Amino acid sequence: MAISKIDATTALTNSGLTLLNTTTVSSAVANVTFSSSLITDTYMDYRIAFRNVSSVTDSQNFYLYPSIDNGSNYNLDIEQFLEYHELKNATAFGLATSPNDESRFYIMASLSNVTSEGTNGVIELVGLRQTTTSNKGIFWNSLGGISISTGHDSGNDYWWNGGGKIITASKVNNLKLVMESGNIAQGTFSLYGVKLA
């Protein structure tokens, strides 16, 4: 049986993923936003992959805000749960502060501003375009250095994982990634539409 070569776009599409947008930050910006021109009824589910993201200001939380009015407001009720694990210390893990009254998801906490310690991760967003209250799910994993990191060999590289839901009967049409304070220094952010078989 012959194996034929396919390009990356075909492979992604056949896997149910379609690349909709890639935004590369090479000089500081306040946020990265995917708007209603990208988040449409064409796809019910979405994935965001981010790579080598760091903050201008040290020790910043990294947030995702959803919106139903294309960013005029980011005030939706959410619920979330967040855990952390240090890669080099089996006993350094636990539950992170993840309040449910701030309309934002904590993707990573205490992010370092050292460019070589940027975070990488994936955010899965399920059911964004449905109109059933409480059934818009989000799950994420991120991995990177935190503000107290002393380098790869000595530790403080953390894996963060979480999940939650967006509580609204309206369709979500805008997603904003932003630091707690200050700008995003660098990073690459890709939005995919997901079609399940």
C-alpha positions in Angstrom: 0.0 0.0 0.0 1.4 3.4 -1.0 1.6 6.3 1.4 0.8 9.6 -0.2 2.0 12.9 1.0 -0.5 15.5 2.2 0.1 19.1 3.2 -0.3 20.4 6.7 -3.6 22.3 5.9 -5.2 19.1 4.5 -4.0 17.1 7.5 -5.5 19.6 10.0 -8.8 19.9 8.1 -9.1 16.1 7.9 -8.5 15.9 11.7 -11.4 18.2 12.3 -9.2 21.3 12.9 -9.1 24.3 10.6 -6.6 27.1 11.3 -8.6 30.4 11.3 -5.9 32.9 12.4 -2.4 33.2 13.8 -1.2 36.3 15.6 2.5 36.7 16.4 3.5 39.2 19.0 7.1 40.5 18.5 6.7 43.8 20.3 4.5 44.5 23.3 0.7 44.6 22.9 -2.1 45.0 25.5 -3.9 41.9 24.5 -4.6 39.3 21.7 -8.2 39.2 20.7 -10.1 36.8 18.4 -13.2 38.6 17.2 -16.7 37.8 15.8 -15.2 37.7 12.3 -13.5 34.5 13.3 -15.8 33.0 15.9 -19.0 32.3 13.9 -21.6 29.6 13.5 -19.3 27.8 11.1 -17.8 26.1 14.1 -19.3 25.2 17.4 -16.0 24.4 19.1 -12.6 26.2 19.1 -9.0 25.6 20.1 -6.4 28.2 20.9 -2.7 27.1 20.9 -0.2 29.6 22.3 3.6 29.4 22.2 6.5 31.2 24.0 4.2 33.7 25.7 5.9 36.1 28.2 4.8 39.3 29.9 6.5 42.7 30.0 6.0 42.9 33.8 7.2 40.0 35.9 4.9 37.8 38.0 1.7 38.3 36.0 -1.4 36.1 35.8 -2.4 35.2 32.2 -6.2 35.4 31.6 -8.8 34.6 29.0 -12.0 36.7 28.8 -15.0 35.6 26.8 -17.6 38.0 25.4 -21.0 37.8 23.7 -21.0 41.3 22.2 -17.7 41.2 20.3 -15.7 42.7 23.1 -17.9 45.6 24.1 -18.1 43.9 27.5 -16.3 41.1 29.2 -18.6 40.5 32.1 -19.9 37.0 31.8 -20.4 34.7 34.8 -17.9 31.8 34.8 -16.9 28.9 37.0 -13.4 27.4 37.1 -11.0 25.1 38.8 -7.2 25.4 38.5 -4.3 23.1 39.6 -0.5 23.5 39.4 2.4 21.0 39.4 6.1 21.8 39.6 7.9 19.6 37.1 11.0 18.8 39.2 9.3 18.4 42.6 6.8 15.6 43.0 5.4 17.2 46.2 5.0 20.7 44.8 1.4 20.6 43.5 -1.9 21.8 44.6 -5.0 23.9 44.0 -4.5 27.5 42.8 -6.6 30.5 43.6 -9.3 30.5 40.8 -12.2 32.8 41.8 -15.5 32.4 40.1 -16.6 36.1 40.3 -14.2 37.8 37.9 -15.5 36.9 34.4 -12.1 35.6 33.4 -10.2 32.3 33.3 -6.8 31.9 35.0 -4.8 30.2 32.2 -1.5 30.5 34.1 -0.4 32.3 37.3 2.7 34.3 38.1 4.1 34.2 34.6 7.8 35.1 34.2 9.0 38.0 32.1 12.1 36.1 31.1 11.7 35.5 27.3 13.4 32.0 27.5 10.8 30.9 30.1 7.7 31.7 28.1 4.6 29.6 28.5 3.1 27.2 26.0 -0.3 25.7 26.0 -3.7 24.8 24.6 -7.2 26.0 25.4 -10.2 23.9 24.3 -13.5 25.7 24.1 -16.6 23.5 23.6 -20.0 24.7 22.6 -19.3 28.4 22.3 -22.0 28.9 19.7 -24.8 27.0 21.4 -27.7 28.7 23.1 -28.0 26.4 26.1 -27.2 28.1 29.5 -24.3 26.6 31.4 -23.1 24.3 28.7 -20.1 26.2 27.3 -17.1 24.3 28.5 -13.4 25.3 28.6 -10.4 23.2 29.4 -6.7 24.2 29.3 -3.1 23.2 29.9 -0.1 25.5 30.0 3.5 24.9 30.8 6.3 27.4 31.5 8.5 29.3 34.0 7.0 31.3 36.8 8.4 34.6 38.3 10.6 32.8 40.9 12.2 30.5 38.4 15.9 30.1 38.7 16.4 28.3 35.5 15.7 24.9 33.9 18.1 22.9 36.0 17.0 24.2 39.4 13.3 24.1 38.9 10.2 26.4 39.0 8.9 25.2 35.7 5.2 24.6 36.2 2.3 22.8 34.5 -1.0 24.5 35.0 -4.3 22.8 34.1 -7.9 23.9 34.6 -11.4 23.6 33.5 -14.6 25.6 33.8 -17.7 26.8 32.1 -19.2 30.1 30.7 -22.7 30.7 32.0 -24.7 32.3 29.4 -27.6 31.4 27.0 -26.0 33.7 24.3 -23.4 32.8 21.7 -19.9 33.7 22.6 -18.2 35.6 19.7 -15.1 37.1 21.1 -12.1 35.8 23.1 -9.4 38.1 24.7 -6.1 36.9 26.1 -4.4 39.4 28.4 -2.0 39.8 31.3 -3.1 40.7 34.8 -1.1 44.0 34.5 1.1 45.3 31.7 1.5 44.0 28.2 2.1 40.8 26.5 5.8 40.9 25.5 5.9 38.1 23.0 4.2 35.0 21.8 2.3 33.2 18.9 -1.4 32.6 19.2 -3.4 30.4 16.8 -7.1 29.9 16.7 -8.6 26.8 15.2 -12.2 25.9 14.4 -13.1 22.3 15.5 -15.6 20.1 13.6 -16.4 16.8 15.3 -17.1 13.8 13.0 
